[in-house]
């Protein structure tokens, strides 16, 4: 049985990353003991997850079914699979949570999974004439809008997040709609309002929130966080609001008539709010003044609301028990982070970190176009990796490197799961790319460059090299964790056909290596030639955010341990949740039960989207690897 992290020893001790994230050790790995861990996993409030059964048609007119292997399942659990009550497997399913059914009939069918012992089963209704490879989610596309000069704009589906709004163990989709006149902060111009919808997987729209004219539209403005912040079993959404924001039940926040846009379409005045919305209804449950406040524009580095309106956000377990919302402003010069807690009644500030505070001057200008979250120092609570600086769980500065910002940043672990590392790129035409110790900021290796290095990538894509591989436009190819060049020199572009992508990654096929996701293509790296070859193409779909070329969302959303890709159709009339139809020999607990991975999904929509990250090493080296003398059973 290829079943990861089950061991033959009852005394195995693993430290380092486990203190921050390694899949809730006491529940997921009942035969593993976590040594010297201050992180009380029993106190962390976990989401309820159902069996997550999903079925999709394959190109050869079969049906691929997969389901979750949960931490609550006994180690020796097996499964039986049924179609419309008829058992499909001759022997109990023990090797993986995946099955191919030779069902050529185009009629609807109900697939149900039953475990041999332990937790409950689940089912999925395959519709008649189901599409090949994906779940179709119809959208209620917003109507055309008109700007103050009479020019029409329309809406496209953009970034998404997930949250269980009703506590049934299945995620709903939170979708941001971007108007076609949205702008980067560096550019003037009026924009239509940003809208956020919530959909069930069958396309039922639960609500729509209109953020209004006083929230400008663009990648850097609206960062929305979805999580069960108050621990009641149902998800909420938290984001920045303003006068004129209309919630999901039609109520308006502040003054509905207020319009603070200047003649260039920018919002540089007026009150700013932070609102927590009910995930099931979209109703605004609490609104407070937004911190960090705007103040004087020049304090952020310019006078036209470019740098003052750079927002980031994160969901983080700052106390090791409950999710907090961290709302951020600025990164080119001044950087401010404010942590909030929601207890179901009040939205309160936990702490505020400000690079303007005495002793924090070195943290100015160290931010990024995104961030990462994990317990990097092993103290039992999460830190915020804010570009080239880190903020501790208590809101104090942990360290700063003095390097400059970039478009991408990756938080990874070494092959022994003893430390977190940060692989980042820099746009100052000096620092290039660098790998550092995530807890101390110590630089492990650096490849400098006189060019603007905006993107970089980290993933285990080469089974002949231990651990995670690293690359960026200035690394001359793929590098090992120690910095050694291990691939032929190549040109780096965003096109899969012309080089190796540097945008997103996904566990898609049946092995333990990660595949590369760019635009609407999943590609497989060929380590013998240094080429990336298309593995799956999502025809009829479009990507988001220009050259960043990201999907609406990618992650382990449903089914087995592999990751799904949520794309929008060309006309934004539908979302498509693509599910891997490729058989796998491996059984592994859903990544969703790992806190660091779950946080990376919640934070994926922030500014320039970054792929998911587990809080532990996961890759080809798990096969046959020994952790402190104990071999993983495969």
N, C-alpha and C positions, 0 to 999 in steps of 0.2 A: 504494500500500500504506500503510495507516494503522499505522505501526510506530514506536512511540515511542522517542525518544532515539537513533535512528540518525541520523548526520549526514553531510553532504556534505564535511565538512572533516576532515582527519586531524590537525589541530593545535588543535582546540577545547579550551580550558582552562576548567574550571568549578571554583570553589573554594567555601569556606564549608561548607555542609552535607556536601559530598562527603567532607570530611576525617573525618566521623563516620559517614556512613551511605549515601550515594547509590548503593545497589545494586551494591556491589562493582565499581567502575568498570572495572578492568582486565580483568575477565572478561565482564561483561554488555555493556559498550559498547566493543568492541574498537577503534572509531575515535575514542574519546574519551580524552584524556590528562588525568589529574587533576593540577592544579598545586599545589605547596607542601603536599602531604599527608604527614603523619607516620604516618598510619594504614596499616600494611602489610597490605593486603588478602590478599596471598598467604599470610600466616601465620595468618589467621583460620581456625579450624577450621569448615568448613561441613558442613551436613547433606547427605547424598545424597538427592536427590529423583528419583523415577521420573517417567514421562510423565503420571501423574495423570489418566488417562482416566476419564470418568464419563458415564453416560447416564441420563436420566430421561424419563418420559412427560410429554407436555404435555396441556393441556385439550382440544385438538382432535385427540387420538388420533395424535399424531406422537411422535417421539423426538428430544430435544435432546441432542447429544453435544458435550462440550468437553474440552480437554486443555491441559497446560502447555506454554508456550513458555519454554525454559530458556536460561540464560546460556551453556551449552555449544553451543547451536544456532548454526550459521552464519547470517549476516545474511540470506542469500538462501534459507534453508531453506523448502521447501514440504512439504505433507503429503498423504498419501492415506489415505482412510478405508474400512474394510471392515466389512460385516456378514456374519458366518458365512462369511468368505472371499470374499465378493462385493464388488467395488469399487463404491462409491457415488458418488464424484465423477467428473465428466467431465473437468474440468481440475484441475491441482494446486491445492491449497488454500493460498493465499498471503496472503489478506486478513485472516483471523482464525483463531483456533483454536477454532472453533465451527461446528456443522453441524446442520441439521434433516433428519431422515430420515422420509419418509412411510411409516412401518412401522405398519400398523394391526393386524397379527396380535398376539395376546396371548401367543404362545409365547415362550419364552426366546430370547435372541439374544446373540451375542458380538460386540462392536464392537472393532476393532483399528485403531490409528493407526500409520502408518509414515512417518518423515521421509524426504525425498529424499536427504539426506546427513547425516553427523554422528552424533548420539547415537541410542540405541535407541528403538524404539517402545514401545507399551503396549497393554493391552486391558482391557475391562470387560465382565463378564457381566451382562446385563440379565435379571432373573428373570421368570418367567411372571407375568402379571397384576401387573406392577410398579405401585406407586402413582404417582399423578400429582404430579410436582414434587419428590420427595424420595427419599432412601435411608432405608429403615426399618432401625433397629438395635434388635432386641429386647433387653430388659434383664432381669436376674435381680434382681427387686425384693426387698429385705430383708423379713424377717418382722416382725410386730408386736412391739413391746416394751412393758414395764411399768415405770413409775417406782417409787421407793421407797414411794409412797403408794397403789400399786395402780392407778394411772391408765394406760390404754393410750395408746401413741403409735404412729404409723406413719411411713414414710419417703417423701420425695419427692426425685426427681433434682434436683440443684442445679447448681453451677458445674462447668465442665469445662475441660480443657486437652488438648493434643495432644503426642505424642512418638512417634518411630519406635523401638520397643523391640527390633526384630530386624534392623534395617539393610537392609530391603528397599525403602526409598524411599517407603513408604506409612505414614501416621500411624495410630496407635492413639488411642483416646479414653480419657482419664483423667477419671473422673466422681466427684464428691463427692455423697454421700447425706446429706441433712439430716433429722433427726427433726422431727416436727411440734411438739415441745415445745422446739425450739431457742430461744434467747433473745438479745436484744441485751444488751450488757454492762451497760447501765443498769438492768436488771431482774433480780430474784431468780428462783430456780426451778431445779429439777433438769432436766437434759436427757438424752436418750439419746445413745449414742456416735455420733460422726461416723465414717462409713465411706467408703472410697475404692476404686473398682473400676477395672479396666482392660479395655477391650473392643476387639476388632477391628471393622472396619466391617460385618462380617456378623453381629455380635451375639455372637460367641464371647467369653465372659468368661475372661480369663487369670488373674485373681486378685482377691482382696478383702482389704483391710487394715482392721482394726477399731482405731481410735485409743484406744478404751477409755474408762472412766468418768472418768479424770483429765484428759481434754481436753474442755472444755466445748464445746457446739455453738452456732454462731452465725456471722454474717457476719464478725466481727472476730477469730475465734480461729484457724481453720485456713487458713493461706495455703500452698498447695502449689505447688512449682516443678518443672516438667518440662523437661529439656534433656539433651543429651549432655554432661554435665559433665566426663567424663574423656577424651573424644575417641576412644572405641573404636568409634564408629559406631552405638551403641545408647543410647537415652535412659534416664536415671535419674529418680527423683522424690525431692525433699528436702522434709521438713516437720517441724514440731514434734511430739514424741511425749512419752510419760510412762510411768510404771509401769502395766503392764496392756495396753499397745499390743500387738496381735497382728499379725504380718506376713503376707504372702501365702502363706507355706508353713506357717503354724500356730505359729511360734515367738513366744514372748512376751518383750517387752522389760521388764527390771527385775522387780519383784515383782508377780505376777499377782493377789495378794490385797489389795494396797494400795488404799485408798479415801480420798482426801484431800478429798472434798467436805464442806463444812460444812453446817449445818442449813438454810441458804438455797440450797443447791445450787451454791454457788460453790467454785472451787478456788483457795485462797489459800495453800496450803502444799504441801510435797512436792517431790521432785526434778523437774527439767525437762530434756528431752533434745532433741537434733536428730539425725535419722536420715536416711541416704541409702538408698533402696530400689532394688533391681534392677528395671528397667522391665519385663522379660520375665516374671519370676517373682514379683515383689513381695517377695522376700526382703530382710530388713534386712542391709545389707552393712557398715555402720559406724554407731555411735551415740556421740555425745559429749554433754557437758553443754551445755545451751542458753545461748548468749550472744546477747542481753542477759539476764542473770539477773533474777529478780523482786526480790530484796532486800526492803527495807521498803516496804510498800504506800504509806505516806504520802509517800514520795519521788516518787511519780508523780502526786500531786495529790488522792488521797482514801484512805479506809481500808476500802473494801469491794470492791476488785478490779474497778473499772470502768476506770479509766485505766491501771492496771498491766497489764491484759490486752488492750490494744489493739495488735494485731500487723499489720505489713505485711511484704511480702517482694518481692524483685525478682531476676530473672536479668539479669546485666550483664556486658559484656566489659570488665572493669576493667584488663586488660593489653593490650587490643586484639587478643587472640589466642584466649583461652579463656573460656567462660562461668563466672562465679562466682555463688554464691547469696548474696544480701544479706538477712539476717533482721533485722527491725526491731521495736522495742517503744516504744510511747508516742508521743504527738504533741500532746496538750493542754498538757502542761507539759514534763517531761523527755522527750527523744527520744534513742534509742540505736540505731545501725545497726552490725551486725557482718557482715563479708564473709567467706565461706568458700570454699575450693577443695577439690575432690575429684579425686584423681589415680588413682582405681581401687583404692587401698589405704588411704589416710588422708583424713580430713575435717579440714582445718586452717583455723584463723582467719587470714585475710590482714590485716585491720585492724579496729579498733573505733572508731566515732565516738560521742562522748557529749557532750550539751549541758551536762552538769555539769562537764566539764573546764575548767580555767582558760582564759579567753579565748573560750569558746564559749557564754557565757551568753545572748547574743542569739539563739541558735538554739532556745532553749526555747519551746515553745508554737507552733511554726511548721509543724507537720505537717499532714497531710490524711488523708482517708479512702481515699486511694489515692496512687499515685506514678507518675512517668514516668522513662524511661531513654533516654539518647542521648549522643553525644559533642558536647556543646553548646559547648565552648570550642575545638574543633578541635585538640586535642593528641594525638589518636590513640587515646583510651580513653574509656570511658563515664563520665558523671556521673549522680548520682541526684537528680532533681528531687523533693524531699520536701516537697510542699506549697509553703509560702512561703519555703523555704530550698533550697539545693543543696549537695550533698556531692561533692567532687572524687573522681576515680578512685582517689586514694591515701588516701582516708579523712579528708582535711582539709576544713574548711569552706570553701566557695566564696563564698557570700554568704547573707544573709537580708534579707527585705523589712520585717519587723516587723508584717506583717498577720496575720490570723487564718485558721484552717482553713476548709475547705468540703468538700462531698461530691464535687466533680468538678474535674478539672484536665486541660488539653489541651496537648500539645506540638506546635507547628506551625511551618512554615517560610514565609518570604516567597516571593513569586512568582519571585524571581530566585535562589532557593536559596543565599542568602548568610548567613542567620542562622536560628537557632531562636528561637521566642517561646513564652511560657507564657500561656495564657488560663485564669484561675482565678476561682472565686467564694469568698465569705467569709461566715461565719455569725455575725459579731460585731455585726450591726446597725449597721455603720459603714462598712466598706470596700467593700461591694457586689461589683463585678466589676472585674478589672484585666487589662491586657495588659502583659507585661514582656519585656525581653530575657532569654533563658534563660541566657546566659553571665555576665551582670553583675548582673541583678536590677533594672536601670533600668526604671522604669515608663514605658511609651509613652503609655497613656491609662488613665483610671480613671473608672468611673461609681459614685459612692458611693450608699449606701442606708441608711435607718434600719430596714430589714427584714432578716430572716435569709435570705440568698441561698445556698441549698444546692446548686443545679444550674446548669450552664452548658454550652454546646455550641459547637463550631467545626467547620465543614465548608464546602467549596465547593458551594453550592447555587444560586447565582445567576450565570448566564453573562454578565449585563450589567454585573457589577461585578468588577474585577480581584481575583484571589486568593481567599483563604479568607474566609468570612463568620463573624461572631461574634454570639452572642445569649445571653441569660439572662433570668430573670423581671424584672429591673430595667432592661433596656436599651430598653424601649418598642418593641421590634421587632428586626429584623435590622440589624446594623451592619457597615460595611466594616472593613477592616484598619486604617484610620486613625481609626475611631471614628464615622464619619458614619452617620446613620440612613438606610437605603436601602429600608426597607419600611414599609408602613402600620403604625400603632400597633395592637397586638393584645394579647389576654389570653393569658398563657402557662400552660398546664396540661399534664399528661402525656397527655391524650387526643388522639389524632391528629385526631379529628373536630372538636375545639373550639379548636384552636390549633396552635402549632408545638412539637413535642416537644423535650425537652432531655436525653434519656437516651442513645441510641445512634445510630450511623450505619452505613451499609453501601453499598458499590458494588454495585448490584443490576441496574439496567437496562443498556442498551447504550451510553449516553453517558458522558462523563467526570465529570459531576456526581455528587455523593454523595446517596444517598437516606437518609431518616430512619427508624430502627427504634425502635418503641416498643410494648411488650407483644408481641402476635403480628401486628403490622401493619407493613409497609414502606410508607412514604408518600413522595410526590413533592411537593417544594415548588414552588408556582406563584408566581414572582417578580412577576407582574403584579398579583396580588390579595393576596399575603401568606398564602395558604391552603396547607394540606398535604392532598393528596388521596390516598386509599388506592391503592396500586399492587399489593400482594399481601397477602392475609390467610391466615395459617397456621391453618386451622380445626382444632379438636380439640387444640390445643396450649396450654400455659400458660407464663407467664413466671416469673421468679424474683425474690426479694428485694423483695417489696412494691412500693412506689412507684418503686423503681429500675427495675422492669419490664424486666429484661435477659434475654436468652436464656441457655442454658447456655454458649454460645460463639458468636462471630461472627468471620469472618476468611476469608482465601483459603486454604482447607484442601485443595481438590482442584479439578481442572478448570482453566479459563482464569483470567485475572487478576481476574475478579469475585469477590466474597466470598460465602461460604455462611453460613447461619444454622442453628445446632444448637439445636433446641427439644425439650422433653419433652412427651409426651402428657398429657392431663388426669389420667390415672391413674398416670402414671410407669411404665407398662409398656413403653414404647418411647421411644427417641430418634428424632427425624427430622432428617436433614441435608438442609435445603432448598437446592436448586441453581437458579440463575437459568435459566429457559427462554427468555429474551429474546435475540434475535440481536444481535450487536455487530459494528461495522465495524472495530474496533480490535484490534491485536495488541500485547500488552505482556508483558514477562517477569513471571513469578509474583512477587508481592510477598514471598513467603517467602524470597527470596534477598537481601532487604534486612535487615541486622542489626537496625536500629531497629524495623522492622515485626515481625520474628520475636520480638523481646523484648516487644513490646506484646501479642502473643498469649500468650506465656508468663506475663506479668504481669496479664492481663485478669481473672483470677479473684480478684485481691487486693481484699478488703473490698468496697467499692462499685464494681462493674465499670465499666470505661471502654472505649470502642471502640478498635479498632486505629489505629495511626498509622504512616504511612510516614516514612522519614527524609528526605523531599524533598517539594517541592510537586507534587501530582498533581491536575489539574483541567482545566476547560474552556479555560483560557488557554494550554495546551500547543499547541492548534491554531493554527498560523501564528506561534507565538512564536519570537523570535530569542534565542539565548543567545550573547552577545558576537559578534553579527553573523552567526551561523550559524543558518539556519532548520531547525527540526525537520521531518523528512519525515513527511507524513501521507498 
